[in-house]
Amino acid sequence: VFVEITLNRYDDHALEVFGASLARIPEVIEAHLVTGEYDYLVKVAVAGTRDYERFLRERLYRIEGIRHTRSTFALRAMKQSIGVDPLEIP
């Protein structure tokens, strides 16, 4: 599941606390501070929709400072690369 997250505040302390909170959640396998309409793009691994609902209620929504989230479920991975060095791409 890809989760777009918008925070209430954007100061350094709020971003640091939120990022540290995400890092402690085992279901979060990637978290990126991004530009655009939302603040974070987070990749979450769960077994299904019931586990995702539990993740939202028991983990993510307990982090202070979240204003809005939007979730997108990946149906199929079209490409996955691990360990690509961008300096070696022609």
Backbone torsions as a table, in degrees:
resi	resn	phi	psi	omega
1	VAL	NA	134.6	173.6
2	PHE	-101.6	128.8	-177.3
3	VAL	-120.0	123.1	173.2
4	GLU	-92.7	130.2	-175.7
5	ILE	-127.1	131.6	174.2
6	THR	-112.9	133.2	-179.3
7	LEU	-97.2	162.2	175.7
8	ASN	-74.2	-34.5	-177.0
9	ARG	-129.0	159.0	-176.0
10	TYR	-128.0	13.0	-178.9
11	ASP	-72.4	165.1	-175.8
12	ASP	-56.8	-42.3	-178.1
13	HIS	-64.4	-44.9	180.0
14	ALA	-62.0	-42.9	179.6
15	LEU	-65.5	-39.9	180.0
16	GLU	-65.6	-45.3	-179.6
17	VAL	-65.2	-43.8	-179.4
18	PHE	-65.0	-45.3	179.4
19	GLY	-60.4	-41.5	178.6
20	ALA	-65.7	-37.1	177.8
21	SER	-64.8	-43.1	177.8
22	LEU	-61.8	-40.2	-177.1
23	ALA	-62.8	-24.4	-179.1
24	ARG	-85.7	-6.6	-177.0
25	ILE	-92.2	118.3	-175.0
26	PRO	-63.7	-29.7	-179.5
27	GLU	-71.8	-20.3	178.6
28	VAL	-79.9	113.3	-179.0
29	ILE	-102.6	-16.7	172.8
30	GLU	-150.0	145.1	175.2
31	ALA	-145.9	127.3	-176.2
32	HIS	-128.8	129.1	168.4
33	LEU	-78.8	124.6	-171.3
34	VAL	-128.3	168.1	172.2
35	THR	-95.8	165.4	176.0
36	GLY	113.2	-149.5	-173.0
37	GLU	-74.2	-19.1	-179.9
38	TYR	-132.5	171.3	-172.5
39	ASP	-96.6	-38.1	-177.7
40	TYR	-128.5	143.7	168.2
41	LEU	-116.4	120.3	-173.2
42	VAL	-122.4	134.4	176.8
43	LYS	-103.9	124.9	-174.4
44	VAL	-121.1	136.7	176.8
45	ALA	-111.9	118.3	176.5
46	VAL	-138.4	163.3	-176.6
47	ALA	-75.9	-27.4	-177.6
48	GLY	-176.7	-171.1	-174.7
49	THR	-66.7	-35.6	177.7
50	ARG	-64.1	-42.3	177.6
51	ASP	-67.0	-33.5	178.0
52	TYR	-68.0	-42.7	176.7
53	GLU	-59.4	-43.0	178.0
54	ARG	-62.8	-43.1	177.1
55	PHE	-57.3	-45.6	-180.0
56	LEU	-62.3	-51.6	-175.0
57	ARG	-69.3	-42.4	-171.6
58	GLU	-93.8	-16.7	-177.4
59	ARG	-124.1	-65.8	-171.6
60	LEU	-64.5	-50.6	-175.2
61	TYR	-72.1	-4.6	174.5
62	ARG	-87.1	-8.8	175.8
63	ILE	-79.7	125.6	-178.9
64	GLU	-70.3	142.6	172.2
65	GLY	103.8	1.8	179.0
66	ILE	-82.4	126.5	176.4
67	ARG	-93.7	-41.1	-173.2
68	HIS	-155.1	146.3	172.0
69	THR	-133.9	154.9	172.8
70	ARG	-141.4	130.6	-176.2
71	SER	-110.3	142.5	175.1
72	THR	-131.7	124.6	179.0
73	PHE	-90.7	128.1	175.7
74	ALA	-77.3	126.9	178.3
75	LEU	-83.6	-36.8	-178.1
76	ARG	-159.5	141.8	176.0
77	ALA	-85.4	122.6	179.6
78	MET	-86.9	-28.0	177.0
79	LYS	-158.1	136.6	174.1
80	GLN	-137.2	126.0	177.1
81	SER	-126.0	139.3	179.0
82	ILE	-127.0	130.9	174.6
83	GLY	76.6	30.5	178.1
84	VAL	-82.3	129.7	176.4
85	ASP	-91.7	110.7	-176.6
86	PRO	-61.8	-20.6	178.8
87	LEU	-75.9	-16.1	179.4
88	GLU	-95.6	-2.0	179.4
89	ILE	-80.3	125.7	-178.3
90	PRO	-68.2	NA	NA
